C-alpha cells in the first residue's frame, strides 16, 4: 500500500512549460491529438516531447461514410417496419369483412418476413458497429 502512495507522489507533476501557438498551429496539433488514443492533450504533448510512443488510430474514411449511410438506412427501415406493423394491427380490427380476410393473412406473412429481416439487419449492424468502433 505504501509503495503505491510513494509512486503517486513521484508522478505528481508540479512543473509547467507554457508554449504559444498560432491558430493554425494549434488546429494542426489538435487534429493530430484527436487521431491518437491519448485521452488528454497534455498526455499527448508529454509523450511527444519525451519521445514516448503515441498510439495513432487509423480510420478508413470510406468505411466511416458507409457506416453513416448504413445507420441512416437501418433507422429508416426500422421506422418502415414499425409503420407496417401498426397498419397490420389496424387491419386485424376489420377482419369481419370477407374481402379483406385473404389480404390480411397475406399481409401478416409479409409483416413477419419484414420484421425478421429488420431484426437480421440490426444484429449485423451491431456486429459491424462494434468492429468499426474498435478500429
C-alpha positions as CSV (number, residue, x, y, z in Angstrom):
1,X,0.0,0.0,0.0
2,X,2.8,2.4,0.9
3,X,4.6,1.7,-2.4
4,X,1.6,2.9,-4.4
5,X,1.3,6.1,-2.4
6,X,5.1,6.8,-3.0
7,X,4.6,6.0,-6.7
8,X,1.8,8.6,-6.9
9,X,3.9,11.2,-5.2
10,X,6.7,10.6,-7.7
11,X,4.2,11.1,-10.6
12,X,2.8,14.3,-9.1
13,X,3.5,16.9,-11.8
14,X,4.5,20.3,-10.4
15,X,6.3,21.9,-13.3
16,X,4.5,23.8,-16.1
17,X,6.0,24.6,-19.5
18,X,3.9,27.1,-21.5
19,X,4.1,27.2,-25.2
20,X,2.2,29.6,-27.5
21,X,0.8,28.5,-30.9
22,X,-0.8,30.3,-33.8
23,X,-4.4,29.4,-34.5
24,X,-3.3,27.3,-37.5
25,X,-0.5,25.5,-35.5
26,X,-2.9,24.7,-32.6
27,X,-5.6,23.4,-35.1
28,X,-3.0,21.1,-36.7
29,X,-1.8,20.0,-33.2
30,X,-5.4,19.3,-32.1
31,X,-6.1,17.2,-35.3
32,X,-3.0,15.1,-34.6
33,X,-4.1,14.7,-31.0
34,X,-7.6,13.6,-31.9
35,X,-6.2,10.9,-34.1
36,X,-4.4,9.3,-31.2
37,X,-5.5,7.1,-28.3
38,X,-4.4,9.7,-25.8
39,X,-7.2,10.9,-23.5
40,X,-5.9,14.4,-22.9
41,X,-3.9,16.9,-24.9
42,X,-1.3,17.1,-22.0
43,X,-0.8,13.3,-22.2
44,X,-0.2,13.6,-26.0
45,X,2.2,16.5,-25.7
46,X,4.2,14.9,-22.9
47,X,4.5,11.7,-24.9
48,X,5.7,13.7,-28.0
49,X,8.1,15.8,-26.1
50,X,9.6,13.0,-24.0
51,X,9.9,10.7,-27.1
52,X,7.4,8.2,-25.8
53,X,5.3,6.1,-28.2
54,X,2.0,7.5,-29.3
55,X,-0.7,5.2,-30.5
56,X,-2.4,6.6,-33.6
57,X,-5.8,5.3,-34.6
58,X,-6.2,4.9,-38.3
59,X,-9.7,5.2,-39.6
60,X,-11.0,4.3,-43.0
61,X,-12.9,7.3,-44.2
62,X,-14.8,5.3,-46.9
63,X,-15.9,2.9,-44.1
64,X,-16.9,5.8,-41.9
65,X,-19.0,7.2,-44.8
66,X,-20.5,3.8,-45.4
67,X,-21.4,3.3,-41.7
68,X,-23.1,6.7,-41.6
69,X,-25.2,5.8,-44.6
70,X,-25.8,2.3,-43.3
71,X,-27.0,3.6,-40.0
72,X,-29.4,6.1,-41.7
73,X,-30.8,3.3,-43.9
74,X,-31.2,1.0,-40.9
75,X,-33.1,3.6,-39.0
76,X,-35.4,4.2,-42.0
77,X,-36.0,0.5,-42.4
78,X,-36.9,0.2,-38.7
79,X,-39.3,3.0,-39.0
80,X,-40.9,1.5,-42.1
81,X,-41.2,-1.8,-40.3
82,X,-42.9,-0.2,-37.3
83,X,-45.4,1.7,-39.6
84,X,-46.2,-1.6,-41.4
85,X,-46.6,-3.4,-38.1
86,X,-49.1,-0.7,-36.9
87,X,-51.0,-0.9,-40.2
88,X,-51.4,-4.7,-40.0
89,X,-52.6,-4.4,-36.4
90,X,-55.3,-2.0,-37.5
91,X,-56.4,-4.3,-40.3
92,X,-57.0,-7.1,-37.8
93,X,-59.7,-4.8,-36.4
94,X,-61.7,-5.1,-39.7
95,X,-61.3,-8.9,-40.1
96,X,-65.0,-9.5,-40.4
97,X,-65.2,-8.1,-43.9
98,X,-64.8,-11.2,-46.1
99,X,-62.8,-9.5,-49.0
100,X,-60.1,-8.4,-46.5
101,X,-59.5,-11.8,-44.8
102,X,-57.2,-13.2,-47.5
103,X,-55.4,-9.9,-47.9
104,X,-54.9,-9.6,-44.1
105,X,-53.5,-13.1,-43.9
106,X,-51.1,-12.4,-46.8
107,X,-50.1,-9.1,-45.2
108,X,-49.4,-10.8,-41.9
109,X,-47.0,-13.2,-43.5
110,X,-45.2,-10.2,-45.2
111,X,-45.1,-8.4,-41.9
112,X,-43.4,-11.4,-40.2
113,X,-40.8,-11.6,-43.1
114,X,-40.2,-7.8,-42.9
115,X,-39.7,-7.9,-39.1
116,X,-37.4,-10.9,-39.4
117,X,-35.3,-9.1,-42.0
118,X,-35.1,-5.9,-39.9
119,X,-34.0,-7.9,-36.9
120,X,-31.3,-9.6,-39.0
121,X,-30.1,-6.2,-40.2
122,X,-30.0,-4.9,-36.7
123,X,-27.9,-7.8,-35.5
124,X,-25.5,-7.4,-38.4
125,X,-25.3,-3.6,-37.7
126,X,-24.3,-4.2,-34.1
127,X,-21.5,-6.6,-35.1
128,X,-20.2,-4.2,-37.8
129,X,-20.5,-1.2,-35.4
130,X,-18.5,-3.0,-32.7
131,X,-15.8,-3.8,-35.2
132,X,-15.9,-0.2,-36.6
133,X,-15.6,1.4,-33.1
134,X,-12.6,-0.8,-32.3
135,X,-10.6,0.4,-35.4
